[in-house]
Amino acid sequence: MKQRKKPSVSRLTKGLWRQAYDAEEKAAKLRELGFDRYANSVGAAARAFSDAAIFLEAKASQ
């Protein structure tokens, strides 16, 4: 059985930034449609993705 590699921090952070961007786009579209409550939830998820990316970048640079 092949052993899995440890995930790359740079690839993971890039993916988190992409997910944060996509979530912000979706939140904006929800706001346009009048679903502010759901847009706030999606916006919170976007902030969580970007916070995680910032945390990982800081850890990697230490």
ROMARZA-856885 format. One record per atom (N, C-alpha, C, CB): atom name; x, y, z; residue in three letters; residue number from 0. Coordinates in nm, 3 decimals. Glycine has a CB too. Example, Ala and Ser with C-alpha at 12.3 -4.5 7.8 and 13.67 -1.06 7.14 Angstrom:
2
<rec gudo="N" u="1.319" v="-0.569" w="0.780" zase="ALA" marba="0"/>
<rec gudo="CA" u="1.230" v="-0.450" w="0.780" zase="ALA" marba="0"/>
<rec gudo="C" u="1.320" v="-0.330" w="0.780" zase="ALA" marba="0"/>
<rec gudo="CB" u="1.131" v="-0.447" w="0.905" zase="ALA" marba="0"/>
<rec gudo="N" u="1.285" v="-0.225" w="0.708" zase="SER" marba="1"/>
<rec gudo="CA" u="1.367" v="-0.106" w="0.714" zase="SER" marba="1"/>
<rec gudo="C" u="1.290" v="0.003" w="0.787" zase="SER" marba="1"/>
<rec gudo="CB" u="1.408" v="-0.060" w="0.572" zase="SER" marba="1"/>
% end
This chain:
62
<rec gudo="N" u="0.084" v="-0.118" w="0.000" zase="MET" marba="0"/>
<rec gudo="CA" u="0.000" v="0.000" w="0.000" zase="MET" marba="0"/>
<rec gudo="C" u="0.089" v="0.125" w="0.000" zase="MET" marba="0"/>
<rec gudo="CB" u="-0.096" v="0.000" w="0.123" zase="MET" marba="0"/>
<rec gudo="N" u="0.057" v="0.217" w="-0.086" zase="LYS" marba="1"/>
<rec gudo="CA" u="0.137" v="0.338" w="-0.099" zase="LYS" marba="1"/>
<rec gudo="C" u="0.110" v="0.434" w="0.017" zase="LYS" marba="1"/>
<rec gudo="CB" u="0.107" v="0.408" w="-0.233" zase="LYS" marba="1"/>
<rec gudo="N" u="0.219" v="0.486" w="0.073" zase="GLN" marba="2"/>
<rec gudo="CA" u="0.206" v="0.579" w="0.185" zase="GLN" marba="2"/>
<rec gudo="C" u="0.177" v="0.720" w="0.132" zase="GLN" marba="2"/>
<rec gudo="CB" u="0.334" v="0.579" w="0.273" zase="GLN" marba="2"/>
<rec gudo="N" u="0.084" v="0.788" w="0.198" zase="ARG" marba="3"/>
<rec gudo="CA" u="0.047" v="0.923" w="0.155" zase="ARG" marba="3"/>
<rec gudo="C" u="0.152" v="1.024" w="0.198" zase="ARG" marba="3"/>
<rec gudo="CB" u="-0.090" v="0.963" w="0.210" zase="ARG" marba="3"/>
<rec gudo="N" u="0.172" v="1.123" w="0.112" zase="LYS" marba="4"/>
<rec gudo="CA" u="0.265" v="1.231" w="0.145" zase="LYS" marba="4"/>
<rec gudo="C" u="0.199" v="1.329" w="0.240" zase="LYS" marba="4"/>
<rec gudo="CB" u="0.312" v="1.303" w="0.018" zase="LYS" marba="4"/>
<rec gudo="N" u="0.282" v="1.398" w="0.314" zase="LYS" marba="5"/>
<rec gudo="CA" u="0.233" v="1.505" w="0.400" zase="LYS" marba="5"/>
<rec gudo="C" u="0.186" v="1.620" w="0.310" zase="LYS" marba="5"/>
<rec gudo="CB" u="0.344" v="1.552" w="0.502" zase="LYS" marba="5"/>
<rec gudo="N" u="0.070" v="1.679" w="0.339" zase="PRO" marba="6"/>
<rec gudo="CA" u="0.021" v="1.787" w="0.251" zase="PRO" marba="6"/>
<rec gudo="C" u="0.115" v="1.908" w="0.253" zase="PRO" marba="6"/>
<rec gudo="CB" u="-0.120" v="1.830" w="0.294" zase="PRO" marba="6"/>
<rec gudo="N" u="0.129" v="1.970" w="0.139" zase="SER" marba="7"/>
<rec gudo="CA" u="0.213" v="2.089" w="0.126" zase="SER" marba="7"/>
<rec gudo="C" u="0.140" v="2.211" w="0.183" zase="SER" marba="7"/>
<rec gudo="CB" u="0.252" v="2.113" w="-0.022" zase="SER" marba="7"/>
<rec gudo="N" u="0.210" v="2.286" w="0.266" zase="VAL" marba="8"/>
<rec gudo="CA" u="0.149" v="2.405" w="0.327" zase="VAL" marba="8"/>
<rec gudo="C" u="0.115" v="2.507" w="0.220" zase="VAL" marba="8"/>
<rec gudo="CB" u="0.244" v="2.466" w="0.432" zase="VAL" marba="8"/>
<rec gudo="N" u="0.202" v="2.524" w="0.123" zase="SER" marba="9"/>
<rec gudo="CA" u="0.176" v="2.625" w="0.019" zase="SER" marba="9"/>
<rec gudo="C" u="0.054" v="2.588" w="-0.065" zase="SER" marba="9"/>
<rec gudo="CB" u="0.299" v="2.641" w="-0.070" zase="SER" marba="9"/>
<rec gudo="N" u="0.039" v="2.460" w="-0.098" zase="ARG" marba="10"/>
<rec gudo="CA" u="-0.078" v="2.418" w="-0.176" zase="ARG" marba="10"/>
<rec gudo="C" u="-0.206" v="2.433" w="-0.095" zase="ARG" marba="10"/>
<rec gudo="CB" u="-0.063" v="2.272" w="-0.223" zase="ARG" marba="10"/>
<rec gudo="N" u="-0.197" v="2.400" w="0.033" zase="LEU" marba="11"/>
<rec gudo="CA" u="-0.313" v="2.412" w="0.120" zase="LEU" marba="11"/>
<rec gudo="C" u="-0.355" v="2.558" w="0.134" zase="LEU" marba="11"/>
<rec gudo="CB" u="-0.284" v="2.351" w="0.258" zase="LEU" marba="11"/>
<rec gudo="N" u="-0.257" v="2.647" w="0.153" zase="THR" marba="12"/>
<rec gudo="CA" u="-0.291" v="2.789" w="0.167" zase="THR" marba="12"/>
<rec gudo="C" u="-0.350" v="2.845" w="0.038" zase="THR" marba="12"/>
<rec gudo="CB" u="-0.166" v="2.871" w="0.207" zase="THR" marba="12"/>
<rec gudo="N" u="-0.294" v="2.804" w="-0.073" zase="LYS" marba="13"/>
<rec gudo="CA" u="-0.348" v="2.851" w="-0.201" zase="LYS" marba="13"/>
<rec gudo="C" u="-0.494" v="2.808" w="-0.216" zase="LYS" marba="13"/>
<rec gudo="CB" u="-0.263" v="2.796" w="-0.319" zase="LYS" marba="13"/>
<rec gudo="N" u="-0.523" v="2.684" w="-0.179" zase="GLY" marba="14"/>
<rec gudo="CA" u="-0.660" v="2.635" w="-0.185" zase="GLY" marba="14"/>
<rec gudo="C" u="-0.754" v="2.709" w="-0.091" zase="GLY" marba="14"/>
<rec gudo="CB" u="-0.664" v="2.488" w="-0.153" zase="GLY" marba="14"/>
<rec gudo="N" u="-0.703" v="2.742" w="0.028" zase="LEU" marba="15"/>
<rec gudo="CA" u="-0.785" v="2.817" w="0.124" zase="LEU" marba="15"/>
<rec gudo="C" u="-0.816" v="2.957" w="0.072" zase="LEU" marba="15"/>
<rec gudo="CB" u="-0.715" v="2.826" w="0.259" zase="LEU" marba="15"/>
<rec gudo="N" u="-0.716" v="3.023" w="0.011" zase="TRP" marba="16"/>
<rec gudo="CA" u="-0.740" v="3.156" w="-0.046" zase="TRP" marba="16"/>
<rec gudo="C" u="-0.843" v="3.148" w="-0.158" zase="TRP" marba="16"/>
<rec gudo="CB" u="-0.609" v="3.217" w="-0.099" zase="TRP" marba="16"/>
<rec gudo="N" u="-0.834" v="3.043" w="-0.240" zase="ARG" marba="17"/>
<rec gudo="CA" u="-0.930" v="3.026" w="-0.350" zase="ARG" marba="17"/>
<rec gudo="C" u="-1.071" v="3.005" w="-0.295" zase="ARG" marba="17"/>
<rec gudo="CB" u="-0.889" v="2.908" w="-0.440" zase="ARG" marba="17"/>
<rec gudo="N" u="-1.083" v="2.924" w="-0.191" zase="GLN" marba="18"/>
<rec gudo="CA" u="-1.215" v="2.899" w="-0.131" zase="GLN" marba="18"/>
<rec gudo="C" u="-1.271" v="3.026" w="-0.067" zase="GLN" marba="18"/>
<rec gudo="CB" u="-1.206" v="2.787" w="-0.027" zase="GLN" marba="18"/>
<rec gudo="N" u="-1.184" v="3.106" w="-0.006" zase="ALA" marba="19"/>
<rec gudo="CA" u="-1.229" v="3.231" w="0.054" zase="ALA" marba="19"/>
<rec gudo="C" u="-1.281" v="3.325" w="-0.054" zase="ALA" marba="19"/>
<rec gudo="CB" u="-1.113" v="3.298" w="0.133" zase="ALA" marba="19"/>
<rec gudo="N" u="-1.209" v="3.332" w="-0.165" zase="TYR" marba="20"/>
<rec gudo="CA" u="-1.251" v="3.418" w="-0.276" zase="TYR" marba="20"/>
<rec gudo="C" u="-1.385" v="3.372" w="-0.332" zase="TYR" marba="20"/>
<rec gudo="CB" u="-1.143" v="3.419" w="-0.388" zase="TYR" marba="20"/>
<rec gudo="N" u="-1.397" v="3.241" w="-0.354" zase="ASP" marba="21"/>
<rec gudo="CA" u="-1.523" v="3.186" w="-0.407" zase="ASP" marba="21"/>
<rec gudo="C" u="-1.640" v="3.211" w="-0.312" zase="ASP" marba="21"/>
<rec gudo="CB" u="-1.508" v="3.036" w="-0.433" zase="ASP" marba="21"/>
<rec gudo="N" u="-1.615" v="3.196" w="-0.183" zase="ALA" marba="22"/>
<rec gudo="CA" u="-1.721" v="3.218" w="-0.085" zase="ALA" marba="22"/>
<rec gudo="C" u="-1.765" v="3.365" w="-0.083" zase="ALA" marba="22"/>
<rec gudo="CB" u="-1.675" v="3.176" w="0.056" zase="ALA" marba="22"/>
<rec gudo="N" u="-1.670" v="3.456" w="-0.097" zase="GLU" marba="23"/>
<rec gudo="CA" u="-1.705" v="3.599" w="-0.103" zase="GLU" marba="23"/>
<rec gudo="C" u="-1.790" v="3.629" w="-0.227" zase="GLU" marba="23"/>
<rec gudo="CB" u="-1.578" v="3.686" w="-0.105" zase="GLU" marba="23"/>
<rec gudo="N" u="-1.755" v="3.567" w="-0.339" zase="GLU" marba="24"/>
<rec gudo="CA" u="-1.833" v="3.584" w="-0.462" zase="GLU" marba="24"/>
<rec gudo="C" u="-1.977" v="3.533" w="-0.441" zase="GLU" marba="24"/>
<rec gudo="CB" u="-1.766" v="3.509" w="-0.580" zase="GLU" marba="24"/>
<rec gudo="N" u="-1.990" v="3.418" w="-0.379" zase="LYS" marba="25"/>
<rec gudo="CA" u="-2.123" v="3.361" w="-0.355" zase="LYS" marba="25"/>
<rec gudo="C" u="-2.203" v="3.447" w="-0.257" zase="LYS" marba="25"/>
<rec gudo="CB" u="-2.110" v="3.218" w="-0.301" zase="LYS" marba="25"/>
<rec gudo="N" u="-2.135" v="3.501" w="-0.156" zase="ALA" marba="26"/>
<rec gudo="CA" u="-2.203" v="3.587" w="-0.059" zase="ALA" marba="26"/>
<rec gudo="C" u="-2.256" v="3.713" w="-0.129" zase="ALA" marba="26"/>
<rec gudo="CB" u="-2.108" v="3.626" w="0.057" zase="ALA" marba="26"/>
<rec gudo="N" u="-2.177" v="3.769" w="-0.219" zase="ALA" marba="27"/>
<rec gudo="CA" u="-2.220" v="3.888" w="-0.292" zase="ALA" marba="27"/>
<rec gudo="C" u="-2.344" v="3.858" w="-0.377" zase="ALA" marba="27"/>
<rec gudo="CB" u="-2.106" v="3.942" w="-0.380" zase="ALA" marba="27"/>
<rec gudo="N" u="-2.344" v="3.742" w="-0.442" zase="LYS" marba="28"/>
<rec gudo="CA" u="-2.459" v="3.704" w="-0.524" zase="LYS" marba="28"/>
<rec gudo="C" u="-2.583" v="3.682" w="-0.439" zase="LYS" marba="28"/>
<rec gudo="CB" u="-2.428" v="3.577" w="-0.605" zase="LYS" marba="28"/>
<rec gudo="N" u="-2.564" v="3.622" w="-0.321" zase="LEU" marba="29"/>
<rec gudo="CA" u="-2.678" v="3.602" w="-0.231" zase="LEU" marba="29"/>
<rec gudo="C" u="-2.735" v="3.735" w="-0.185" zase="LEU" marba="29"/>
<rec gudo="CB" u="-2.636" v="3.517" w="-0.109" zase="LEU" marba="29"/>
<rec gudo="N" u="-2.647" v="3.832" w="-0.159" zase="ARG" marba="30"/>
<rec gudo="CA" u="-2.694" v="3.965" w="-0.117" zase="ARG" marba="30"/>
<rec gudo="C" u="-2.774" v="4.031" w="-0.229" zase="ARG" marba="30"/>
<rec gudo="CB" u="-2.575" v="4.055" w="-0.077" zase="ARG" marba="30"/>
<rec gudo="N" u="-2.727" v="4.016" w="-0.352" zase="GLU" marba="31"/>
<rec gudo="CA" u="-2.799" v="4.072" w="-0.467" zase="GLU" marba="31"/>
<rec gudo="C" u="-2.940" v="4.013" w="-0.477" zase="GLU" marba="31"/>
<rec gudo="CB" u="-2.722" v="4.046" w="-0.597" zase="GLU" marba="31"/>
<rec gudo="N" u="-2.953" v="3.887" w="-0.442" zase="LEU" marba="32"/>
<rec gudo="CA" u="-3.083" v="3.820" w="-0.450" zase="LEU" marba="32"/>
<rec gudo="C" u="-3.171" v="3.847" w="-0.328" zase="LEU" marba="32"/>
<rec gudo="CB" u="-3.064" v="3.671" w="-0.466" zase="LEU" marba="32"/>
<rec gudo="N" u="-3.114" v="3.916" w="-0.229" zase="GLY" marba="33"/>
<rec gudo="CA" u="-3.192" v="3.950" w="-0.110" zase="GLY" marba="33"/>
<rec gudo="C" u="-3.183" v="3.851" w="0.004" zase="GLY" marba="33"/>
<rec gudo="CB" u="-3.333" v="3.965" w="-0.148" zase="GLY" marba="33"/>
<rec gudo="N" u="-3.092" v="3.757" w="-0.006" zase="PHE" marba="34"/>
<rec gudo="CA" u="-3.074" v="3.657" w="0.100" zase="PHE" marba="34"/>
<rec gudo="C" u="-2.961" v="3.700" w="0.194" zase="PHE" marba="34"/>
<rec gudo="CB" u="-3.044" v="3.517" w="0.040" zase="PHE" marba="34"/>
<rec gudo="N" u="-2.982" v="3.811" w="0.263" zase="ASP" marba="35"/>
<rec gudo="CA" u="-2.877" v="3.867" w="0.347" zase="ASP" marba="35"/>
<rec gudo="C" u="-2.835" v="3.774" w="0.460" zase="ASP" marba="35"/>
<rec gudo="CB" u="-2.922" v="3.998" w="0.405" zase="ASP" marba="35"/>
<rec gudo="N" u="-2.931" v="3.707" w="0.519" zase="ARG" marba="36"/>
<rec gudo="CA" u="-2.899" v="3.619" w="0.631" zase="ARG" marba="36"/>
<rec gudo="C" u="-2.805" v="3.506" w="0.588" zase="ARG" marba="36"/>
<rec gudo="CB" u="-3.029" v="3.560" w="0.690" zase="ARG" marba="36"/>
<rec gudo="N" u="-2.834" v="3.446" w="0.472" zase="TYR" marba="37"/>
<rec gudo="CA" u="-2.748" v="3.340" w="0.421" zase="TYR" marba="37"/>
<rec gudo="C" u="-2.615" v="3.396" w="0.374" zase="TYR" marba="37"/>
<rec gudo="CB" u="-2.818" v="3.265" w="0.307" zase="TYR" marba="37"/>
<rec gudo="N" u="-2.618" v="3.515" w="0.319" zase="ALA" marba="38"/>
<rec gudo="CA" u="-2.494" v="3.578" w="0.273" zase="ALA" marba="38"/>
<rec gudo="C" u="-2.400" v="3.603" w="0.391" zase="ALA" marba="38"/>
<rec gudo="CB" u="-2.525" v="3.710" w="0.201" zase="ALA" marba="38"/>
<rec gudo="N" u="-2.456" v="3.638" w="0.506" zase="ASN" marba="39"/>
<rec gudo="CA" u="-2.372" v="3.658" w="0.624" zase="ASN" marba="39"/>
<rec gudo="C" u="-2.304" v="3.529" w="0.667" zase="ASN" marba="39"/>
<rec gudo="CB" u="-2.456" v="3.714" w="0.740" zase="ASN" marba="39"/>
<rec gudo="N" u="-2.375" v="3.417" w="0.657" zase="SER" marba="40"/>
<rec gudo="CA" u="-2.316" v="3.287" w="0.692" zase="SER" marba="40"/>
<rec gudo="C" u="-2.204" v="3.250" w="0.596" zase="SER" marba="40"/>
<rec gudo="CB" u="-2.424" v="3.178" w="0.692" zase="SER" marba="40"/>
<rec gudo="N" u="-2.228" v="3.271" w="0.468" zase="VAL" marba="41"/>
<rec gudo="CA" u="-2.126" v="3.240" w="0.368" zase="VAL" marba="41"/>
<rec gudo="C" u="-2.007" v="3.335" w="0.384" zase="VAL" marba="41"/>
<rec gudo="CB" u="-2.185" v="3.249" w="0.225" zase="VAL" marba="41"/>
<rec gudo="N" u="-2.034" v="3.461" w="0.416" zase="GLY" marba="42"/>
<rec gudo="CA" u="-1.926" v="3.556" w="0.441" zase="GLY" marba="42"/>
<rec gudo="C" u="-1.842" v="3.517" w="0.561" zase="GLY" marba="42"/>
<rec gudo="CB" u="-1.983" v="3.695" w="0.461" zase="GLY" marba="42"/>
<rec gudo="N" u="-1.907" v="3.463" w="0.663" zase="ALA" marba="43"/>
<rec gudo="CA" u="-1.833" v="3.416" w="0.781" zase="ALA" marba="43"/>
<rec gudo="C" u="-1.742" v="3.299" w="0.744" zase="ALA" marba="43"/>
<rec gudo="CB" u="-1.930" v="3.375" w="0.894" zase="ALA" marba="43"/>
<rec gudo="N" u="-1.791" v="3.212" w="0.658" zase="ALA" marba="44"/>
<rec gudo="CA" u="-1.708" v="3.100" w="0.612" zase="ALA" marba="44"/>
<rec gudo="C" u="-1.588" v="3.152" w="0.533" zase="ALA" marba="44"/>
<rec gudo="CB" u="-1.791" v="3.002" w="0.526" zase="ALA" marba="44"/>
<rec gudo="N" u="-1.610" v="3.254" w="0.452" zase="ALA" marba="45"/>
<rec gudo="CA" u="-1.500" v="3.312" w="0.375" zase="ALA" marba="45"/>
<rec gudo="C" u="-1.395" v="3.370" w="0.468" zase="ALA" marba="45"/>
<rec gudo="CB" u="-1.553" v="3.421" w="0.280" zase="ALA" marba="45"/>
<rec gudo="N" u="-1.440" v="3.437" w="0.574" zase="ARG" marba="46"/>
<rec gudo="CA" u="-1.344" v="3.492" w="0.671" zase="ARG" marba="46"/>
<rec gudo="C" u="-1.268" v="3.381" w="0.742" zase="ARG" marba="46"/>
<rec gudo="CB" u="-1.416" v="3.580" w="0.773" zase="ARG" marba="46"/>
<rec gudo="N" u="-1.336" v="3.271" w="0.770" zase="ALA" marba="47"/>
<rec gudo="CA" u="-1.269" v="3.157" w="0.836" zase="ALA" marba="47"/>
<rec gudo="C" u="-1.163" v="3.097" w="0.744" zase="ALA" marba="47"/>
<rec gudo="CB" u="-1.373" v="3.049" w="0.875" zase="ALA" marba="47"/>
<rec gudo="N" u="-1.194" v="3.085" w="0.614" zase="PHE" marba="48"/>
<rec gudo="CA" u="-1.095" v="3.034" w="0.519" zase="PHE" marba="48"/>
<rec gudo="C" u="-0.973" v="3.126" w="0.513" zase="PHE" marba="48"/>
<rec gudo="CB" u="-1.157" v="3.019" w="0.380" zase="PHE" marba="48"/>
<rec gudo="N" u="-0.996" v="3.256" w="0.505" zase="SER" marba="49"/>
<rec gudo="CA" u="-0.883" v="3.348" w="0.495" zase="SER" marba="49"/>
<rec gudo="C" u="-0.804" v="3.353" w="0.625" zase="SER" marba="49"/>
<rec gudo="CB" u="-0.932" v="3.488" w="0.458" zase="SER" marba="49"/>
<rec gudo="N" u="-0.872" v="3.343" w="0.740" zase="ASP" marba="50"/>
<rec gudo="CA" u="-0.801" v="3.338" w="0.868" zase="ASP" marba="50"/>
<rec gudo="C" u="-0.711" v="3.215" w="0.876" zase="ASP" marba="50"/>
<rec gudo="CB" u="-0.901" v="3.338" w="0.985" zase="ASP" marba="50"/>
<rec gudo="N" u="-0.762" v="3.102" w="0.829" zase="ALA" marba="51"/>
<rec gudo="CA" u="-0.682" v="2.979" w="0.830" zase="ALA" marba="51"/>
<rec gudo="C" u="-0.561" v="2.992" w="0.738" zase="ALA" marba="51"/>
<rec gudo="CB" u="-0.768" v="2.859" w="0.788" zase="ALA" marba="51"/>
<rec gudo="N" u="-0.581" v="3.054" w="0.622" zase="ALA" marba="52"/>
<rec gudo="CA" u="-0.470" v="3.074" w="0.529" zase="ALA" marba="52"/>
<rec gudo="C" u="-0.364" v="3.165" w="0.589" zase="ALA" marba="52"/>
<rec gudo="CB" u="-0.520" v="3.132" w="0.396" zase="ALA" marba="52"/>
<rec gudo="N" u="-0.407" v="3.273" w="0.653" zase="ILE" marba="53"/>
<rec gudo="CA" u="-0.313" v="3.365" w="0.717" zase="ILE" marba="53"/>
<rec gudo="C" u="-0.235" v="3.294" w="0.828" zase="ILE" marba="53"/>
<rec gudo="CB" u="-0.387" v="3.488" w="0.775" zase="ILE" marba="53"/>
<rec gudo="N" u="-0.305" v="3.213" w="0.907" zase="PHE" marba="54"/>
<rec gudo="CA" u="-0.241" v="3.138" w="1.016" zase="PHE" marba="54"/>
<rec gudo="C" u="-0.135" v="3.043" w="0.961" zase="PHE" marba="54"/>
<rec gudo="CB" u="-0.346" v="3.060" w="1.096" zase="PHE" marba="54"/>
<rec gudo="N" u="-0.170" v="2.968" w="0.855" zase="LEU" marba="55"/>
<rec gudo="CA" u="-0.075" v="2.874" w="0.797" zase="LEU" marba="55"/>
<rec gudo="C" u="0.046" v="2.944" w="0.736" zase="LEU" marba="55"/>
<rec gudo="CB" u="-0.143" v="2.789" w="0.691" zase="LEU" marba="55"/>
<rec gudo="N" u="0.023" v="3.058" w="0.670" zase="GLU" marba="56"/>
<rec gudo="CA" u="0.135" v="3.133" w="0.614" zase="GLU" marba="56"/>
<rec gudo="C" u="0.229" v="3.182" w="0.723" zase="GLU" marba="56"/>
<rec gudo="CB" u="0.084" v="3.252" w="0.532" zase="GLU" marba="56"/>
<rec gudo="N" u="0.172" v="3.226" w="0.835" zase="ALA" marba="57"/>
<rec gudo="CA" u="0.255" v="3.274" w="0.946" zase="ALA" marba="57"/>
<rec gudo="C" u="0.334" v="3.158" w="1.007" zase="ALA" marba="57"/>
<rec gudo="CB" u="0.166" v="3.340" w="1.054" zase="ALA" marba="57"/>
<rec gudo="N" u="0.271" v="3.043" w="1.022" zase="LYS" marba="58"/>
<rec gudo="CA" u="0.340" v="2.926" w="1.078" zase="LYS" marba="58"/>
<rec gudo="C" u="0.451" v="2.879" w="0.985" zase="LYS" marba="58"/>
<rec gudo="CB" u="0.241" v="2.811" w="1.102" zase="LYS" marba="58"/>
<rec gudo="N" u="0.427" v="2.883" w="0.855" zase="ALA" marba="59"/>
<rec gudo="CA" u="0.526" v="2.836" w="0.758" zase="ALA" marba="59"/>
<rec gudo="C" u="0.648" v="2.928" w="0.753" zase="ALA" marba="59"/>
<rec gudo="CB" u="0.464" v="2.825" w="0.620" zase="ALA" marba="59"/>
<rec gudo="N" u="0.628" v="3.055" w="0.780" zase="SER" marba="60"/>
<rec gudo="CA" u="0.740" v="3.150" w="0.772" zase="SER" marba="60"/>
<rec gudo="C" u="0.826" v="3.151" w="0.899" zase="SER" marba="60"/>
<rec gudo="CB" u="0.688" v="3.289" w="0.746" zase="SER" marba="60"/>
<rec gudo="N" u="0.782" v="3.081" w="1.002" zase="GLN" marba="61"/>
<rec gudo="CA" u="0.860" v="3.079" w="1.127" zase="GLN" marba="61"/>
<rec gudo="C" u="0.972" v="2.979" w="1.121" zase="GLN" marba="61"/>
<rec gudo="CB" u="0.771" v="3.047" w="1.246" zase="GLN" marba="61"/>
% end
